[in-house]
Amino acid sequence: MKVNILFFTIFFLSKINAQVDSVLIKREEKLTILLNELRAASTNKEKESKNLLFKEYLLESIKLDKVIDYPFLELKTLGSVKSDDNKIRLFTWNVEQDDHSQKYYCYILRLDSKKKKYVTSELIDNSFMIPARPDGILEAKDWYGALYYKVINISKGNKEMYTLLGYDMNTTMSSIKLIDVLTFSGNIPRLGAPIFKMKEGVLKRVFYEHSEKAIMSLKYEEQYKRIIFDHLSPEDPSMTGFYSYYVPDFIYDAFVFQKDKWIFVEDVIGINGEDKKELSVYVQNKRTGKLAKKTYKNKWEAPSDIYVAKTPDQIGSGENVPPPKKRRKIKLFREKSDKYSMYPGEINPNKSHKKRDHRSQ
């Protein structure tokens, strides 16, 4: 009798899950059509109309049961990331305007532990009215706008905190990678927290602006509890402070999570993870012309005559590492050419600018 009851329960639950998936599959099909129509729109007015339809239908869809785990794989240009504890999921997307500026949209799905159900909230892109790099704690209605691609759970006890890695297509000249912190007051989201410890002090969020031509790596390494990223330098010393001309300079920095704060560590070594202890390669024999197999130890050895950057193990163990020598300025181009002359309307980083005021320059 117990076996029959167990079989019936499993069959019943499977049927319910299949029905839920079926509803979400149909929803995803409709969302895909709406999103494709939005991407095909050619004017700001048409984009606004199409986005409103997509936005409303997406909100209805993410309120359904089991949506926290549904992949939405067909929505290629919708960003969707969730936390490891399965308590929050963020949906972000952008709409490019006629002047090539961007409008960003974000829905947050969060588990209300008291009510034991998921609730939704929205971040409102208000970048026209706030500084380009806001340094305070932001309410949901005063969002700077970005696409989030990683959520890192740093919650402690009952205090929910999530570090966000994001990307902003800023202007036609530069892009921005950013690190922020998401917290909640009840079910109301807030951005920013004083947990980024740097040489200049403790910051609530971090921005890295670089040339639109370059690709900056900013990623989280779970094994070492660190956020590792490219260090940026101007293409030429004369471009110092003009971030549209900043590019990666083959050095890596990191934020390591220690004692509830992200501690900035400069000049670290990127680790690819555990690999084979030996590598086999085929080398041509110069005498016979034939290929011969050779085996080498797959181990990186640091040169002894220069300063050695810090490895994750050294940082985590508190090992005494000699302070870094003053960084040598790296000149990426031999001569300054006309194409790197000052761009009309270039942002002066020492002045306050609204994010999109300069985009039509």
Secondary structure as a PSIPRED ss2 file (coil, helix, strand):
# PSIPRED VFORMAT (PSIPRED V4.0)

   1 M C   1.000  0.000  0.000
   2 K H   0.000  1.000  0.000
   3 V H   0.000  1.000  0.000
   4 N H   0.000  1.000  0.000
   5 I H   0.000  1.000  0.000
   6 L H   0.000  1.000  0.000
   7 F H   0.000  1.000  0.000
   8 F H   0.000  1.000  0.000
   9 T H   0.000  1.000  0.000
  10 I H   0.000  1.000  0.000
  11 F H   0.000  1.000  0.000
  12 F H   0.000  1.000  0.000
  13 L H   0.000  1.000  0.000
  14 S H   0.000  1.000  0.000
  15 K H   0.000  1.000  0.000
  16 I H   0.000  1.000  0.000
  17 N H   0.000  1.000  0.000
  18 A H   0.000  1.000  0.000
  19 Q H   0.000  1.000  0.000
  20 V H   0.000  1.000  0.000
  21 D H   0.000  1.000  0.000
  22 S H   0.000  1.000  0.000
  23 V H   0.000  1.000  0.000
  24 L H   0.000  1.000  0.000
  25 I H   0.000  1.000  0.000
  26 K H   0.000  1.000  0.000
  27 R H   0.000  1.000  0.000
  28 E H   0.000  1.000  0.000
  29 E H   0.000  1.000  0.000
  30 K H   0.000  1.000  0.000
  31 L H   0.000  1.000  0.000
  32 T H   0.000  1.000  0.000
  33 I H   0.000  1.000  0.000
  34 L H   0.000  1.000  0.000
  35 L H   0.000  1.000  0.000
  36 N H   0.000  1.000  0.000
  37 E H   0.000  1.000  0.000
  38 L H   0.000  1.000  0.000
  39 R H   0.000  1.000  0.000
  40 A H   0.000  1.000  0.000
  41 A C   1.000  0.000  0.000
  42 S C   1.000  0.000  0.000
  43 T C   1.000  0.000  0.000
  44 N H   0.000  1.000  0.000
  45 K H   0.000  1.000  0.000
  46 E H   0.000  1.000  0.000
  47 K H   0.000  1.000  0.000
  48 E H   0.000  1.000  0.000
  49 S H   0.000  1.000  0.000
  50 K H   0.000  1.000  0.000
  51 N H   0.000  1.000  0.000
  52 L H   0.000  1.000  0.000
  53 L H   0.000  1.000  0.000
  54 F H   0.000  1.000  0.000
  55 K H   0.000  1.000  0.000
  56 E H   0.000  1.000  0.000
  57 Y H   0.000  1.000  0.000
  58 L H   0.000  1.000  0.000
  59 L H   0.000  1.000  0.000
  60 E H   0.000  1.000  0.000
  61 S H   0.000  1.000  0.000
  62 I H   0.000  1.000  0.000
  63 K C   1.000  0.000  0.000
  64 L C   1.000  0.000  0.000
  65 D C   1.000  0.000  0.000
  66 K C   1.000  0.000  0.000
  67 V H   0.000  1.000  0.000
  68 I H   0.000  1.000  0.000
  69 D H   0.000  1.000  0.000
  70 Y C   1.000  0.000  0.000
  71 P C   1.000  0.000  0.000
  72 F C   1.000  0.000  0.000
  73 L C   1.000  0.000  0.000
  74 E C   1.000  0.000  0.000
  75 L C   1.000  0.000  0.000
  76 K C   1.000  0.000  0.000
  77 T C   1.000  0.000  0.000
  78 L C   1.000  0.000  0.000
  79 G E   0.000  0.000  1.000
  80 S E   0.000  0.000  1.000
  81 V E   0.000  0.000  1.000
  82 K E   0.000  0.000  1.000
  83 S C   1.000  0.000  0.000
  84 D C   1.000  0.000  0.000
  85 D C   1.000  0.000  0.000
  86 N C   1.000  0.000  0.000
  87 K C   1.000  0.000  0.000
  88 I E   0.000  0.000  1.000
  89 R E   0.000  0.000  1.000
  90 L E   0.000  0.000  1.000
  91 F E   0.000  0.000  1.000
  92 T E   0.000  0.000  1.000
  93 W E   0.000  0.000  1.000
  94 N E   0.000  0.000  1.000
  95 V E   0.000  0.000  1.000
  96 E E   0.000  0.000  1.000
  97 Q C   1.000  0.000  0.000
  98 D C   1.000  0.000  0.000
  99 D C   1.000  0.000  0.000
 100 H C   1.000  0.000  0.000
 101 S C   1.000  0.000  0.000
 102 Q E   0.000  0.000  1.000
 103 K E   0.000  0.000  1.000
 104 Y E   0.000  0.000  1.000
 105 Y E   0.000  0.000  1.000
 106 C E   0.000  0.000  1.000
 107 Y E   0.000  0.000  1.000
 108 I E   0.000  0.000  1.000
 109 L E   0.000  0.000  1.000
 110 R E   0.000  0.000  1.000
 111 L E   0.000  0.000  1.000
 112 D E   0.000  0.000  1.000
 113 S C   1.000  0.000  0.000
 114 K C   1.000  0.000  0.000
 115 K C   1.000  0.000  0.000
 116 K C   1.000  0.000  0.000
 117 K E   0.000  0.000  1.000
 118 Y E   0.000  0.000  1.000
 119 V E   0.000  0.000  1.000
 120 T E   0.000  0.000  1.000
 121 S E   0.000  0.000  1.000
 122 E E   0.000  0.000  1.000
 123 L E   0.000  0.000  1.000
 124 I E   0.000  0.000  1.000
 125 D E   0.000  0.000  1.000
 126 N C   1.000  0.000  0.000
 127 S C   1.000  0.000  0.000
 128 F C   1.000  0.000  0.000
 129 M C   1.000  0.000  0.000
 130 I C   1.000  0.000  0.000
 131 P E   0.000  0.000  1.000
 132 A C   1.000  0.000  0.000
 133 R C   1.000  0.000  0.000
 134 P C   1.000  0.000  0.000
 135 D C   1.000  0.000  0.000
 136 G C   1.000  0.000  0.000
 137 I C   1.000  0.000  0.000
 138 L E   0.000  0.000  1.000
 139 E E   0.000  0.000  1.000
 140 A C   1.000  0.000  0.000
 141 K C   1.000  0.000  0.000
 142 D C   1.000  0.000  0.000
 143 W E   0.000  0.000  1.000
 144 Y C   1.000  0.000  0.000
 145 G C   1.000  0.000  0.000
 146 A C   1.000  0.000  0.000
 147 L E   0.000  0.000  1.000
 148 Y E   0.000  0.000  1.000
 149 Y E   0.000  0.000  1.000
 150 K E   0.000  0.000  1.000
 151 V E   0.000  0.000  1.000
 152 I E   0.000  0.000  1.000
 153 N E   0.000  0.000  1.000
 154 I C   1.000  0.000  0.000
 155 S C   1.000  0.000  0.000
 156 K E   0.000  0.000  1.000
 157 G C   1.000  0.000  0.000
 158 N C   1.000  0.000  0.000
 159 K E   0.000  0.000  1.000
 160 E C   1.000  0.000  0.000
 161 M E   0.000  0.000  1.000
 162 Y E   0.000  0.000  1.000
 163 T E   0.000  0.000  1.000
 164 L E   0.000  0.000  1.000
 165 L E   0.000  0.000  1.000
 166 G E   0.000  0.000  1.000
 167 Y E   0.000  0.000  1.000
 168 D E   0.000  0.000  1.000
 169 M C   1.000  0.000  0.000
 170 N C   1.000  0.000  0.000
 171 T C   1.000  0.000  0.000
 172 T C   1.000  0.000  0.000
 173 M C   1.000  0.000  0.000
 174 S E   0.000  0.000  1.000
 175 S E   0.000  0.000  1.000
 176 I E   0.000  0.000  1.000
 177 K E   0.000  0.000  1.000
 178 L E   0.000  0.000  1.000
 179 I E   0.000  0.000  1.000
 180 D E   0.000  0.000  1.000
 181 V E   0.000  0.000  1.000
 182 L E   0.000  0.000  1.000
 183 T E   0.000  0.000  1.000
 184 F E   0.000  0.000  1.000
 185 S E   0.000  0.000  1.000
 186 G C   1.000  0.000  0.000
 187 N C   1.000  0.000  0.000
 188 I E   0.000  0.000  1.000
 189 P E   0.000  0.000  1.000
 190 R E   0.000  0.000  1.000
 191 L E   0.000  0.000  1.000
 192 G C   1.000  0.000  0.000
 193 A C   1.000  0.000  0.000
 194 P C   1.000  0.000  0.000
 195 I C   1.000  0.000  0.000
 196 F E   0.000  0.000  1.000
 197 K E   0.000  0.000  1.000
 198 M E   0.000  0.000  1.000
 199 K C   1.000  0.000  0.000
 200 E C   1.000  0.000  0.000
 201 G E   0.000  0.000  1.000
 202 V E   0.000  0.000  1.000
 203 L E   0.000  0.000  1.000
 204 K C   1.000  0.000  0.000
 205 R C   1.000  0.000  0.000
 206 V E   0.000  0.000  1.000
 207 F E   0.000  0.000  1.000
 208 Y E   0.000  0.000  1.000
 209 E E   0.000  0.000  1.000
 210 H E   0.000  0.000  1.000
 211 S E   0.000  0.000  1.000
 212 E C   1.000  0.000  0.000
 213 K C   1.000  0.000  0.000
 214 A C   1.000  0.000  0.000
 215 I C   1.000  0.000  0.000
 216 M C   1.000  0.000  0.000
 217 S C   1.000  0.000  0.000
 218 L E   0.000  0.000  1.000
 219 K E   0.000  0.000  1.000
 220 Y E   0.000  0.000  1.000
 221 E E   0.000  0.000  1.000
 222 E H   0.000  1.000  0.000
 223 Q H   0.000  1.000  0.000
 224 Y H   0.000  1.000  0.000
 225 K C   1.000  0.000  0.000
 226 R E   0.000  0.000  1.000
 227 I E   0.000  0.000  1.000
 228 I E   0.000  0.000  1.000
 229 F E   0.000  0.000  1.000
 230 D E   0.000  0.000  1.000
 231 H E   0.000  0.000  1.000
 232 L E   0.000  0.000  1.000
 233 S E   0.000  0.000  1.000
 234 P E   0.000  0.000  1.000
 235 E C   1.000  0.000  0.000
 236 D C   1.000  0.000  0.000
 237 P H   0.000  1.000  0.000
 238 S H   0.000  1.000  0.000
 239 M H   0.000  1.000  0.000
 240 T C   1.000  0.000  0.000
 241 G C   1.000  0.000  0.000
 242 F C   1.000  0.000  0.000
 243 Y H   0.000  1.000  0.000
 244 S H   0.000  1.000  0.000
 245 Y H   0.000  1.000  0.000
 246 Y E   0.000  0.000  1.000
 247 V E   0.000  0.000  1.000
 248 P E   0.000  0.000  1.000
 249 D E   0.000  0.000  1.000
 250 F E   0.000  0.000  1.000
 251 I E   0.000  0.000  1.000
 252 Y E   0.000  0.000  1.000
 253 D E   0.000  0.000  1.000
 254 A E   0.000  0.000  1.000
 255 F E   0.000  0.000  1.000
 256 V E   0.000  0.000  1.000
 257 F E   0.000  0.000  1.000
 258 Q E   0.000  0.000  1.000
 259 K C   1.000  0.000  0.000
 260 D C   1.000  0.000  0.000
 261 K E   0.000  0.000  1.000
 262 W E   0.000  0.000  1.000
 263 I E   0.000  0.000  1.000
 264 F E   0.000  0.000  1.000
 265 V E   0.000  0.000  1.000
 266 E E   0.000  0.000  1.000
 267 D E   0.000  0.000  1.000
 268 V E   0.000  0.000  1.000
 269 I C   1.000  0.000  0.000
 270 G C   1.000  0.000  0.000
 271 I C   1.000  0.000  0.000
 272 N C   1.000  0.000  0.000
 273 G C   1.000  0.000  0.000
 274 E C   1.000  0.000  0.000
 275 D C   1.000  0.000  0.000
 276 K C   1.000  0.000  0.000
 277 K C   1.000  0.000  0.000
 278 E E   0.000  0.000  1.000
 279 L E   0.000  0.000  1.000
 280 S E   0.000  0.000  1.000
 281 V E   0.000  0.000  1.000
 282 Y E   0.000  0.000  1.000
 283 V E   0.000  0.000  1.000
 284 Q E   0.000  0.000  1.000
 285 N C   1.000  0.000  0.000
 286 K C   1.000  0.000  0.000
 287 R C   1.000  0.000  0.000
 288 T C   1.000  0.000  0.000
 289 G C   1.000  0.000  0.000
 290 K C   1.000  0.000  0.000
 291 L E   0.000  0.000  1.000
 292 A E   0.000  0.000  1.000
 293 K E   0.000  0.000  1.000
 294 K E   0.000  0.000  1.000
 295 T E   0.000  0.000  1.000
 296 Y E   0.000  0.000  1.000
 297 K E   0.000  0.000  1.000
 298 N C   1.000  0.000  0.000
 299 K C   1.000  0.000  0.000
 300 W C   1.000  0.000  0.000
 301 E C   1.000  0.000  0.000
 302 A C   1.000  0.000  0.000
 303 P C   1.000  0.000  0.000
 304 S C   1.000  0.000  0.000
 305 D C   1.000  0.000  0.000
 306 I C   1.000  0.000  0.000
 307 Y C   1.000  0.000  0.000
 308 V C   1.000  0.000  0.000
 309 A C   1.000  0.000  0.000
 310 K E   0.000  0.000  1.000
 311 T C   1.000  0.000  0.000
 312 P H   0.000  1.000  0.000
 313 D H   0.000  1.000  0.000
 314 Q H   0.000  1.000  0.000
 315 I H   0.000  1.000  0.000
 316 G H   0.000  1.000  0.000
 317 S H   0.000  1.000  0.000
 318 G C   1.000  0.000  0.000
 319 E C   1.000  0.000  0.000
 320 N C   1.000  0.000  0.000
 321 V C   1.000  0.000  0.000
 322 P C   1.000  0.000  0.000
 323 P C   1.000  0.000  0.000
 324 P C   1.000  0.000  0.000
 325 K C   1.000  0.000  0.000
 326 K C   1.000  0.000  0.000
 327 R C   1.000  0.000  0.000
 328 R C   1.000  0.000  0.000
 329 K C   1.000  0.000  0.000
 330 I C   1.000  0.000  0.000
 331 K C   1.000  0.000  0.000
 332 L C   1.000  0.000  0.000
 333 F C   1.000  0.000  0.000
 334 R C   1.000  0.000  0.000
 335 E C   1.000  0.000  0.000
 336 K C   1.000  0.000  0.000
 337 S C   1.000  0.000  0.000
 338 D H   0.000  1.000  0.000
 339 K H   0.000  1.000  0.000
 340 Y H   0.000  1.000  0.000
 341 S C   1.000  0.000  0.000
 342 M C   1.000  0.000  0.000
 343 Y C   1.000  0.000  0.000
 344 P C   1.000  0.000  0.000
 345 G C   1.000  0.000  0.000
 346 E C   1.000  0.000  0.000
 347 I C   1.000  0.000  0.000
 348 N C   1.000  0.000  0.000
 349 P C   1.000  0.000  0.000
 350 N C   1.000  0.000  0.000
 351 K C   1.000  0.000  0.000
 352 S C   1.000  0.000  0.000
 353 H C   1.000  0.000  0.000
 354 K E   0.000  0.000  1.000
 355 K C   1.000  0.000  0.000
 356 R C   1.000  0.000  0.000
 357 D C   1.000  0.000  0.000
 358 H C   1.000  0.000  0.000
 359 R C   1.000  0.000  0.000
 360 S C   1.000  0.000  0.000
 361 Q C   1.000  0.000  0.000
